[in-house]
Amino acid sequence: MRDAFRAIRPSRLSSALTESGLWIFNIVVVFLFTRYLFQTNIVAVFYGYDPLTILTFIGEQHRFSSVLLGLGSDPVIGLGNIAFPINPRWFLSYVLTAGPTGNIDDGPLAFAIGATELFAATVLTGRIHRIALGASVMAGWLVTLMVWPLAGLPVIISILFFFPHHAETVSAMLVTASAALWLGQGSRTNSLVLTLVIFCGMTYLLLASPSYMVIALPVVGIFGLTRLVLAATRTERLTIVTCWIAVGVACLALGYVHYLVGLLTYTAAAQFPAISRRMPSLYGGEISMLLSSPILPLSWQSIFTPERSYLGFGIIGFLAMTWLGLPPQRRFAIAMLALEGALITVGVSNFFLDYWIGPQIWYFETYILPCFGLGICFLFCTPFLLLRRVVPQWRPMIVAQAATAIGVILPLIIPALAALSIPQLAQAARLQAQRHEWQTLFSQLPQPSSDITRILKSEIKLIPGQPFRGRVAVMIGRIFPQEREWQRYSLGHYFAQIATGNLHDGPGLWQDDIPTLNESNPLITPPSFVFFRRFFIEPNDIVRRTVLGTRRIDLRMLAAVGVRFVLTDLPVTGATLRAQLRIPTSSTAQAVLGFTNIGFDSFQLFLYEIDGTNLGQVSPTKTLLASTAREILALLSDSDVSLVDTLVAADRLPERLHAAHSASFVVDWDRYRIRAASEETSILVLPIEFSRCFKVTSHAQADTPILFRVNLFLTGIMFDRELDAELSFRSGPFGASTCRLQDLSDVRKLQIRDAFRDRPELGVLGPQ
């Protein structure tokens, strides 16, 4: 036995060294290959409004926050709500490409890092499930070539196209799900290690991109359930259940569950599910990427679309894997078939029942595209497996040796062919960028300044350690009263970009740390949503869950929430005009944006300044009590109520209040600093959103000030005589996991879901 082991060991060592060398070679080639092509096709890197939003978010979070475990607040995008649910510090693609100010200085490099990680994760997933090295490497290259914008737009349009951090979350999910398929097999030590891998994978996903746990958990869960069902013995099943119980207990003990539940339930989308619903559609990915486009009229082009072919051949490959594969391969194939079956079942049933408010089905399929690639490449190898079954008994060794040779040759040939194709792909990218109309909307950061943005940058730009000077409300879209969707009427900002290079909205302002009333965030809170819906959104406008389109101008309420400037496209009365900019609407721009024959060849952008803005100095001396959100809105709607002298609260406050003086409200690194003085008890109404996630630290000798909810969603701070305090914000595991659940409990007491019961026209949400 010892001699036999000595004879085998050099062969295994040689095989391991060969595979390691092939891995390194392919990873290096993938990185260099994608790095060059992303640079050539830079027009498609971080292309579009959402990717530019992510870029500006990453930069301003670097300048205003250092939260690592969880999420902090966002003082720039919105009124200080919890930040957009990704933490850039957990992504190599952002950490390695960020400049001194936090901005991503090299977008193509960030995308190349993400693409390389996804390639490595795809190959690793294949090898974990005993798929041949050649097939695994082929799958890695297939995913790389299909889903990234290497030459023009990608072959398969997926969420990977938009952000490199999606590739990193997909990679972590693939490893975690793969570990779940091996749990319980082998020794107890092996199961312990796999349990740690699963726990670490879930921890990474929770800290890096918690909202995408909605996609990752079902995938990992179905893989884990498949392993449990296919367990060979009772001992294996007991081990699997025990390991999952251990993971669950750890997640509960460390606050993972509380954090995630609070994060997802204290949102407008959860409390008003109608805004997340979509019109049931047979096509477009609502049911599956298999139906991403119509099949009729029948033709080769309509049937074999890239998405349909990719998923279809992947499914056929999984079927072949269940027949011809090794036991680990069969488990993997069954898990994928079960997962895709569940997704299609949800998609089809939702088409008839219209109940699904979660992510679109094609989002889930995007996260498992590497697995479909492995199915396709296994299908490519099935002739060798069939050949081994039909050749005479003494020849399988020859077939096996041929398969091994091919497994070594393929990882050498594929990257070589890819390298040789670089000139053609680069030329294709250049030609497509010149021909496609979407290049017209391309913009990189920083965008150039205009007369309007220069005023905003000069007068309200946020600087850590400096006083808050107000924010701007973008009310673009009033020139398109016939449009009801923000995605349509807000396109005025693209007319502005085509004319000036600056959107005059969102990223065009956030890049300079200009704070806005407008928020782009799937975690918009229920009270914020209700307040905006009542005062800043036209009643007949369709409301979505991530962006609240504002084009109703209520100067009184805007001033109360800290808005000092209004940027709009129609004149406003009652405010001071500070700047005016003519925006031409050329026929080319109209055609690109879908506004042909709009009836005018230009429009004006107006910048107005509001008097009496709440900059943190507002100190009411009168209080009104209201126990429900509906009652609060009714009181706030009364124009005779001065929001400078009066506040509305749900809890009883002292009857005698004094106006504070010498108030100072400063935005600092990870915190807000408030100072004020008073003769007795006073209250300041701060122009930031209230949350139980705020922690108060007092530097004064007086008692610690008290935070409470005021005017439905703003922050009130009550103090006695002297106020010198800091408000720091963090929501996350390890000590700050329940604060969002406490926020949810507060608004439920306010009966937030019934806020529009007396105004049914405001309760018209989502698609009609």
N, C-alpha and C positions, 0 to 999 in steps of 0.2 A: 504493500500500500504506500509506504514511504517513497519507494522508487517511482511508483506511478505518479505520485504528487510532484516529485522533482521533474519528471518528464513533462508534466502539464504546465507547471509554473512558468517556464520561459515563454511558452506559447501565449498564455494569458497576459503576461507582461508585455510581450510584443504587440498583442492586439490592443491593449490599453494605450500603449504609447502611440500606435498608429491612429487610433480613434482620437486621442487628445490632439495630435498634430493636425488631423483633419478638422477638428472643431476650431482650433485656433486659426487655421488658414481661412476657413469660411467666415468666421466672425470678423477677422481683419478685412477681408474682401467686401463683406456686406457693409461694414462701416465706411470704407473708402468709396465704395460704389454709390451708396445713398448720399453720403456727404457731398460728393461732386454733383450728383443729379439734382439734389435739393437746392444747391446753390445756383445751378443752371435754371431751374424751374422755380425760382424764388417767388414768382408772381402767385404761386399756389400755396406757399408756406404761410401759415397763420392767415389764411385768406378768409375775409368776411367779418361781419360785425361781432359775432360771438368770440372768435379767436382774438380779435383786437381787444375785446373786453377782458379776456383772460390775461393778455399781455400787460395791459394797464393795471389790472388787479394785482398781478405778481409784483410789479414795480412799486405800487403805493403801499402794499402790505409790507414789503421790505423796509420802506421808509417810516412806517408808522406802527409796526408790530414785530414782536419777536416770539410770539406764541408758538410752541413746538408741539405740545401734547393737547390737541384739540383745536379749537378755533377762537379767535379774538373777534372784536367788533371791527366795523369798517367805517371810519369817519369820512371817507371820500365818496363812496358809492352808496347813497342813501343817507338815512338819519342815524347811523350808528348801530344798525342791526348787526347780527352775527355775520361774519364774513362769508363770502361765497364758499361753498363746501368743498374746497380743496386746500390743502396746506402745501404750498410750493416747496417747503424745506424737506419734503420727503421724496422728491423726484430728482433723480440724477440729471435728467434732461434740462431742468431749470437751475439746479444748484451749480452745475458745471458751466453754464452759459450766461449766468447773471453777471452784470457789471457792478461797479461800486455803488450805483444808485439803485440796484435791484432790477433794472430793466434787462430783458433778454437781448443781449447785444448780437447774438448770432443765431437767428431762427433756424437756418438750415442745419447747423450743428445740433441744436436741440432735437430736431426731427430725426437726424441721423442716429443720435443716441437712443431715442425711443424705438426706431426701426431695428437697431442692432439688438436691443434687449428683447424685442418681440421675436426676432429670428432665433435667438438663443433659447428662449422659453419654449418655442415651438419644437425645436430639435430635442430639447430636454424632455418635453412631454412625450414625444414619440419614443425616446429611448427608455423612459420610465416604464412604458407599457410594452416594452420588448419589440417595438417596431424597428426594422432594420435601419442601420445608420444611413444608408443611401436614401431610403424612402423618407426618413425624418429630415435629412438635409434638403431633399427635394421639396418637402412641404414647407420648410422654412423659407426657401427661395420663392416658392409659389405665393405665399402670403406677402412677402416683401414686394413682389412685382405687381400684385393685384390690388392692394388696398392703400398704397402710398402714392402721393402725387409726384412720381418720378419724372414723368414726361407729360405735361399738361395735367388735366384732372385724372384722378385714379381710375382704374378699370372698374372697380367696385367702390361706389360711394358709400362710405361708412363713417361712424364717429371717429375712427382712427385717423381719417383724413384731416380732421380739424385740429387735434391736439396730440402732441407726443406723450402727454401724461396718461392718455387712455391706453397706450401700448404698455406702459409700466403697470397699470392696474390690471390689465388683461394678463400680463406675465405672472403677476403675483397670484391671481385667481387660478390660472392653469396649474401652477405648482401645488397650490392648496387643494384643488379638486383632485389632482392626480394622487396626492398623498392619501386622500379619503378613500380611493379605490384600492389601496394596498393595506389599509388598516386591518389589524387582526390576523394577518398572515405572517408566519414565521414566529420568532421568539417574542417574549414579552418586551425585551429591550427594543426590538424592532418597532413594536407598536407604540412604545413610549416615545421613541424618536419621531415617529410619524405624527403622533398627537402633538408634540411640540411644534412640528412643522406646520400643522393645521392652525394651531393657536397663534403662532408667529405670523402666518400669512393673513389671518383674520385681523390681527392687531395692526399690521401694516396697512391693510385696506381701510380700517376704521380711522387711523390717524392721518392717512394720506388723502383719502377721498371718501368720506363716510357715506355720502349720498349714493355712491355706486355700490354700496353693500346691498341695495335693493336688487341689483342685477346679480352680484356675485353670490349672495347667500342661496338663492334657488339653484344655481348651477352646482355649487359645492354640496348643497343638500341632496339633490337628486343623485349625484355621484356617490355620496355616502349611503343613501338608501339602497342604491343598486348593489353596493358592496355587501350591505347587510342581507339583502334578499339572496344573493348568490353565495353567501358563506357556506362552506362545505360541512362544518360541524357545529354543534351547539357551543363548544368552547370558543370558536371563532366569533359566533354571534355575541356571546357574553362579553368577550374582549372588546368588540366593536362598540357595544352599548356602553360599557364602562368608560371607554376612552372618550366617547362623545359626552357622557355625563360630566366627566372631568373638565372638558373644554367648556361646557355650559356653566358649571359652577364657577370656574375661573372668570368667565365673562361677566357673570353676575357680581362676583365679589369685587372685581376691579371697576365696575360701573359701566362696562361696555354696553350692556343692554339698556340701561337707563338713559345713557347718553344718546344712543341711536334712536330709541323710541321718542325721546323728547325732541330730538333734532327733526324727526320726520313728522311728528304729530302737531307740534306747535308751528304750523305753517298754514297759509291761506289755502293751499292745495288740499290739505287734509281736512280742514274744517268746512271748506266750500268745494266739495269734490266736482261740482259741475264745471269749474274752470279748468279741470284737467281732462275732461272728456273731449273726445274728438269725433267728428262725423264718421260713423262706421263706413269703412271703405274696403272693397275687395282687393284693391291694388295699393301700391305705395309702401308696402312693408307692414301694414296694420295687421295682416294675417300671418305673413311670412315673407322673407326675401324671395322665396320661390314664386311669389306673386308680386314682385316689385314693379312689374309693368304688365299691361294687357297681353294676352296670348292671341286674341283675335284681331285682325284676320290672320289665319295660320300662315306661317312662313318660317324658314329656318332662322331668320333673324329674330322673329318674335318669340319663338320657342326657346332657342338656345341663347338667351341673354347671359351676360357674364354672371350675374347673381344667381339666376336659375340653374345655370350649368354648374357653377361652383358648389352650391348646396346639393343639387341633384346627384352629381357624381360622387360627392362626399357621402351621401346617404347610401348610394349603391355600394360604395367602398365599405361602409360599416356593415352592410348586409353580408358582403363577402367575408369580412373579418369574423363575423359570428359563425360562419361555416368553415373557413379554412385557417383561422388564426389560432395562435397559442392561447392558453387560458387568460393571461393578462390582457391580450389583445381583445378577446371576446368580452371580457368585463368592460373594457373601454368602449367597445362598439355598442354594447347593450345600454350602457349609461348614456351615450350620445343619442341613440335612437329613442330612449325613454325621454330624454330632455327635449329633443326636437318634437317628439309626439306631444308632450305637454304644452310646448309653446304654440304649436299649430292648433291644438284643442282650445286653448284660451283665445287665440286669434279668431278662429271660426265661430266659437260660441259668442264672442263679443260682437261679431258682425251681425248676429241675429238678436242678441239680448242687450247690447250696449251698456255694459256694466263696468268695463275695465278702465281704471283711472291711473294705472301704473305706466311705466315706460312702454313705448311702442315695441312690438315683438321684434322688429329688426334690430333694436338696440341689443336685446339679449343675443340674437344670432351674431351680431358683430363681435361680441365678446368671445364667441366660440368659433370664429372663422379659422383660427389655426387648427382646431380639431378637424374641421371639414377638410382642410388641406391635407392632414394626415390620412383621412379616409380616401381622398383622391389618389394619393401616392401609394397607399396600400393596394388600391385597385390596379394601379399600374404594375404592381409586382405580382399580382395573382397568377399570371401565366407560369411563373417559376414554381409557385406552390402547386398548381395543377399538374405541372410536368413531373414533379416529384411523386405524385400519386399514380401516374399512369405508366411511367417507365419501368422496365424490369427491375426486380428486387436488387440486383447487384449494381445498378447505376445511380441511385439517389445521391451517393457521395459525389459523383461528377457534377450533378445539378447543384448540390450544396456549394461545391467549390466555385462553380460559375457564379452563383448568387453572391458569394463572398467577394469575388473579384469585382463584380458589378457594384457592390456596396462600397468598395474602396474607390472605384473609378468615378462613380457619379459625383461624390463630394469634391472631386478634382475637376471634372469636366464642366459642371454647372457654373461654378464661379468663373471659370475661364471663359465660357460662352457669355456670361453676363458682362465681364470686363470688355470683351470684344464688341459688345453691343452698345457700349457707352456713347460713342460718337453719334450713332443713329438715334438713340434715345434723347440725347442732348439736342440734336437738331429738331427732333419731333417736338420737344418742349418749346423751343424757340418759335417754331412755326405755329403751333397751337396757340401760344400766348398772343401772337400777332393776329390770328384769325378770330379768336373767340371774344365775344362781346363782354364776358365777365372780367376781362382785363381792365375794362373801363372803371370798374369799381374797386380795383386793387389799390391798397394803400398800406404803407409801412409806417411804423412809429419811429420817431415822433412826426406827427403831422405838422405842416407849416402853420404859423399863426395868421390871424386876420385882425382887423381893427376891433372886432368884438372879443375875440379870445384874449387879445392883449390887455384889454380893460379888465376882464375877469381875472386874468393871471395876476395883474398888478394889485387888484383890490380885494380879492377873497381867496387867493391861493392859500392852502393850508401849509403851515410850517411848524414842525414839532417845537413845542415850547413857546409858541406865539398865540395870541388871543384869536378865538374864532371870530371871523368877520362876515359871516353869512354864507349862504349857498345860492346856487342858481337853479331855477326851475325851467326845464326845456319843454316848451309847449308848442312844438312844431307839428304841423298837420292840420291846422285850422283852415288852410286853403283848400283842403279836400273834404268838405263836409259830407260828401256822398259815401266816403269810405268809413267802415266801422271797425276794421281790424288795425291794430297798431302796426303790424307788419306791412300794411299798405299805406296808411296815412302818414306814418313816420318817414316814408321814403324821401320826404323833403330834405332830410339830412344828406342823402346821397346826391341830390341835385347840388347841395352846398359843397359836398366833397369834390364833385366833378368840376365845379366852377372855381373853387379856392384851394382844394387839397385838404381841407379840414371838414370833418363831419358836422361840427358845431353841435355835437350831441355825444353822449357816452364817452367812448375812447378818446375822441378829439379834445375832450375837456379833462377827463381823468388822468391823461398822460401828464398834465401839468399840475396835478393835485388840486384841481378846481372842484370843490364839493358840489354835489348835485342833489336835488330833491329826488330825482329819478334813481331807481334801484334796479339792477339786473341780477336776480338771485332767486333760485328755486326755494329758498327759505324765507321768503317774504312772510311776515307774521300776520295772523288773523286781524288784530286791531289796526295795524298799519293798512292792511288791505281795505278794511271797512271804512277807515277814515278817508283814504284816497278815493275809494269808490263814491263816497258821498259828496266830497268837495272838489275833487280835481279831475274826475272822469265824466264824460258826457253819458247821460243815462242810457242812450241807445248804442253805446260802444261795446264791443265784445271784449271781455276781460280774460286774460290768460294768467297762468300761474307764475311765470318767471319775470315778466316785465309788465308794469302797469303803465299803459299809455296815458299820459296826462295832456289834455288840451282844453280843460275848463279852468278859466282863470278867476279865482276868488282871492282878491288881494288881501282881504282881511285874514283869511285862513293861511295864506302863504306867509304872511308876515309872522303869524303866530308860531309857525314851525321852523322859523329861521331862514326863510327865503328872502334874499335881498335883491336879487336880479331875476328878471323873467326874460327868456329868449323865445321869441315867437315869430310867426309869419303873417300876422294881421295886427293892425293898430290896437292899442289898449288905452283906455281912459283911466285917469286916477293915479298914474305913475309917471315918473320922469324919464323921457327918452334920452338915452345916453349914446346910442350908436345905431346906424342903419346901414345895411349892406344889400346891394342888388345881386340877386342870384339868377343868372340866365337859365332857361330851360330849353336847350337846343333840341332839335328833332332827334338827334342821336341819343341824347340822354333820355328823352321821353320814350323812345323805342326800347332802350335797355331796361328801363324801370317799369315798363308797361303802362305808361300814361300818355298814349298817343291822343292827339287832339284834345288837350286839356283846356284849350281856350285862351292861354296866355303864354307869352314867350319869356317871361321873367316874373319873379316875385321878390319881395323884400324880407329880409331878416331884421327884426327889431330887438334891441336890447333896452329894457326898461329897468329902472331902479325904484324900489318900494321904500317908502318912509316907515319908520317905527318898527323895523324888523327886530324880532327877538334874538338877541345875540348872547343870551344868558343873563341879562340884566332884569328881565321881567319879574316883578315881585308883587303878585296880587294880594289884596287885603280882604277880598270878599270871596266866599266859597259857595258853591251850589252843589247839593248832593243829588246823586242819581245812582240807582242800584243796578241798572242794566245798560248795555251798550245802546239800545234804542233810545232810552231816556237821555243818555249823554249826548248822542247825536242831535236830539231835538233841542236841547239847551244850547249846544254849540251853534246850531243853525240860526238861532235868534240873533239877528243883526244888532239888536239893542244891547246885547251883552258884550261889554268890552273885555276882550281877552287879555288886556293889559292890567286891568283892575280885578278881574274875576277869573277863578279857575273852577273846573268841574271835577269832582272826585267821587269815588264810591264809598269811601270811609269818612267818618266824621272827623273834622279837624278843629283845632282851637278856634273859639269864637273871635278872640282878639288877635289880629295879625297886624304886624307893622311892615311897612315897605322897607326893604333892605336897600342899602346904598353901597357905593364903592365896589360894585360887583365886577368880578373878572372871571371869564370862562375861557380856559386855555386847553387846546388839544395837544397832548404830549405823547410820547412813546408808550404805547400800550395803555394809555390812561387819559383821563380828563382831570384837569386841576381847577377847582372852584374856590374863589375867595369872595367874601362879602362881610358886611358889618350891619348891625341893627341895634335898636334900643331894647327890643325884647324878641319875642318869637316871630320869625319871618319864614317865608317860603320863596324859593326861586323856581321858576319853570324853565327847565333847560331844554334847548332845541335838539334833543336827542331822544331816541326811542327807549322807553323803560324796559328793564329786564331784571329778573332776579339773579341774573348772572353777574351783575355789577357787585363788586366788593368795595365797601367804603372804608377808607383809611383817613382818620382825622389827625391833623397836625396842630389843632387848636386845643386850648386848655378846657374848653367847654365840652359838654356831652357830645358823643358821636352823633352826627346829623342822621336824619331818617330819610330814606328814599321811599317814594310811593308813586303809584300810577296817577297821572293827571291828564285831563282832557282826552281820555280814552287810551292814548298810547305814548304820551310824552313823559318825561321824567321830572318829578317834583322832588325837591330836597328841602327839608324843614330843619331849621337850626335855631339856636338861642344865642343872640348877641354877636357871636363871632363864628365865622365859617372859614376854615382853611382845610380843605379835604381833597382827596384823590379818589376817583372812581376808576377802578380797573375791571376789565371784562375778560372772562375766559369761560368757555363751555367745552367740556371734554372729560375723558375718563381721569381717574386718579385725583378725585377731590372736587370736581366741578361737573358731575354727571347728571345731577337732578334739577339743575336750575331751570332748564327749559320745560321740564314737567311741571315745575311750580308756576311758571308763566302760563302754561296751558290750564292749570287749575284755576288761576285768577280769571282768565277770560271766559272760562266755562261758567263761573259764578256770575259773570256779566251777561250770560246768555248771548254770546257773540253770534251764534248762528241765526238768532232771531233779529239781528240788527236791522234788517230791511223789511220786517213784517208789515210796517205801516207805509213802506215805500216799495211796493212790488215791482215798480219799473227799474229799481236799482238791483233787484234780485235776479235780473235776467243775465245769467252768466254763461260763459262757454259758447260753443257753436249753436246756432239756431237753425 
